[in-house]
């Protein structure tokens, strides 16, 4: 954060993700031009490359300190999903399981048997996903549609941030993020009902949802797996989640991280 300039500096991990960083800048420009409330980059030509790392500069969004609600998220996603995508934006097709197999293959946190189990589950879920018939029209999707990726400003407006996983794909995939958090008990039933009502579609009522649920559980588990060496509580929670994947009927008592 450059306090005097009110600029947030984002440094990507390596040049391997340069295309994703370019996409973030292009998405920010599109949303700004379309009048959608979203984070904006500064006027410099971006991304920059500094010491072999992609760097972007973002105008700071003044945070009120109040969290965005699930209603805020529903309305933001509804508006986003109805926006026509210009051809020049060239959004990539959504790869819902992107990076998951690489995490599983490269980690030292798994036994050989556990690795084989997760890779097999990954392959089954990819096939199941490809066989789904989605009821909603494909569109621009956020790819990480949590209310934490909204900032509520002092004037009450809500601003969308974090465009790293933006893609073109089924909007049900964005909605399923909130749905699984609801089924894990990370929020009330009333809050979820308001989310579904304000968006205009309840993904939990769709017959294909269990596939998206299982994909999200796998993603949430392997994401946490990357950080098991940082904290004992994270390591315990990873083991809890892995146990649940291995035992589908086990109750999901998952902690949020």
N, C-alpha and C positions, 0 to 999 in steps of 0.2 A: 504494500500500500504506500503510495506517494501522497502523504497527507496534504502537503501544500497545494499540489495539483489536483487533489481529489481523484486520483487515478489508481485503479487496481491493476497490478502487474501479474499476469498469469504465465508461468514458465512450464512448458510441457516437458515430459520426462526424457524424450529423445526425438531425433528426426524420423523415427519410425512412425510417429503419429502426425507428421507434418500435414498430410492430406486432411486429417480430422480437424486440425487447427484451422486450415484454410476454410473448411466447411463452416466452422463456427463463425468466422468473420463474415462469410457470405450470408449465412442465415441471419446474423445480426443486422446486416444491411437490408436484407429483404423485409424483415419484420418492422424495422424502423420506417422504411419507405411505405409499407402498407398501413402504418399507423397503429400497429399492435404494440402494447406496452411491454417492452422487453429491454434487456441490457444492451448498451451500445458501445462500440469501440471508439477510440479517439480518432482524430483526423489523419494520423500518420498512415502511410501505406503499410499494411500488415498481412500476414505475420512477419515479424522480424526474426532474424536468426542470430542468436548470441551464444558464443561458445558451443556451437553445434546443438543448440536447443531452440525450438520454436517459442517465441515470446509474443504475447498479445497485451495490449493496453486497453483497459475498459474504464469508461466513465463510472465513477462511484455512484451507486444508487443509495440515497439517504434512507436508512432503515429506521422505522418508527420504534423498533423493539418488540412490536406485537407480532406474533406468528400469523401467517396466512391460514385460513380455515379450509376445510375440505370443500365448502361451497365456493370459495375463491378458486380452488383448483379446478373444480367442475366447470365453472364458467370460463376459465382460461383455456382449458382443453377443448371445450365446446367451440369456442371462437377459433382456436388454432386449427382444429380438425375441419372446419368449414372454409378455411382460406384456400383459394386456388393457388397452386404452386407454379411459379413461372418456369418455363422450360430451361432458361439459362441457369437456374439454380442447381440443376442436375444432382438432386439428393440421391444418395445411395439407397438401394433396397435395404430394408431393415434386416439385419442379421441378429435375430433375437438371442442366439446362443454364442455370439461373438466373444472370443477370448476365453470361454469356459473350458474348452478342451485343452488350451495351452496352459491354463492355470493348473488343471488336473495333472497334466503330463510333467510339468516342471517342478511342482512342489516337493518338499522333503517331509511334509506333514502326514503323508499317507503311507500305509503299507502297500505292498504290491497287490494284495487282494482287494484293498479298498480302492486303489487306483483303477483296477480292472472293473470293479463295480460301478464307479462313477462314470468311467468312459462308456461303458455299456449303456448306462442310464441316459447319458448324453445322446448317444446314437438313436436310442429308441424314441426319445422325446423329439429329436429333430425330425424323424420320420412321421411321428404323430402330428407335429406342427404343420408339416408340409401337406398333410392330408386334410387339414381343417378347411371348412367352408365358412368364411366369415360373413356375417349378415350386414356389417357396415361397410361403407365405401372406403377404399384405401386413400390415404392422405398423408400430409406431413405429420409425423409423430415425434414427440419429444425424446422418447427412449429412456427417460429416467424421471418419470412424472410423479415426483413426490411434492408435497406442499412445501418441503424445505427448499425446493428450487423456485419458490416464489418469495419476493420481498414485498412486504407491506410498507408503504412510505407514510410519512407524517400526514399527508393529505388524504389518506385512506385508499389510494390507488394501489394496485397490485402489479408487480413487474416480474416477468419471467426471466430466469437466468439459466446458465449452464447448457450450452448447445452441443456438447461434445458428441452425444449419441443421436442427434437429430437424423431422421431417415424418412423414407417413404414406405408406408406399410399399413397394416390394419390398425385402426384406432383402438380396437379392443385390447391391444397390447399395452397401451398407456393406461387404460381403465383398470386392467388387471392388477396393476401395482397397488392401487388403493384397496382393491377387493381383497388381496391376500393379506394386507396389513390388518384389515377388518377381521378376517377369519382367524388371524393370530391373536386377536384381542387388543391390538394397538389402536384403540379408539372404540367409540360406542356404536351400538346398532343404529341409534338415531342419526349420528353423524354420517354413517355410510348411506342410510336411506336418503338423507338430504343431498349427498353427493350424486347418487344415481338419479334422483328426481331432477336436480338442476342441470345435469348433463343431458338427460333425456333417454338414457339407456342403462339397464342394469346388467352388467356383464356376468354377475353371479347367476342370473337366470338363463344364461345361454348354455346350451349343451356342450359347447367346446371349451368352456372355462376350465374344467379340471386339467386339461393339457397345459394351459397357460399358468395355472396354479403350480403344477409340478415343475414347469420350467423356471418359474420365479423362485421356488424353493431351492432348486439346484443352483441358480445364480446367487442367491443370498448366502448359501452355504459356502460355495467356492470363493465368493468375494471375501467372506470373513476368514477363510482358510489362509489367505495371503498374509494375515496379520497375527497368526498364532504365536509368533515369537516375541511379540511386543508386550503382551499382557496375559497373565494367567487366566483372568476372567474371560478374555476372548478365546483362549485355547479351550476352556471348559464349554463355552457356548458353541464353538465349532463342533466339538465332540457330541454335544446334545443334538445339534442339527443333523450331523452325519448319521447318528443313531436313528433319527426319525426318517431319514431317507431310506435307510436299510429296513425300517419297520414301518410301513405306510400307515398302519392302523394305530400307531403310538400317538398319544395326545401331543399336540404342538404347544409346548410351553417355552416359546422362544423369547429371548431378550432382544430388545432393539439396541443396535449399535450405530 
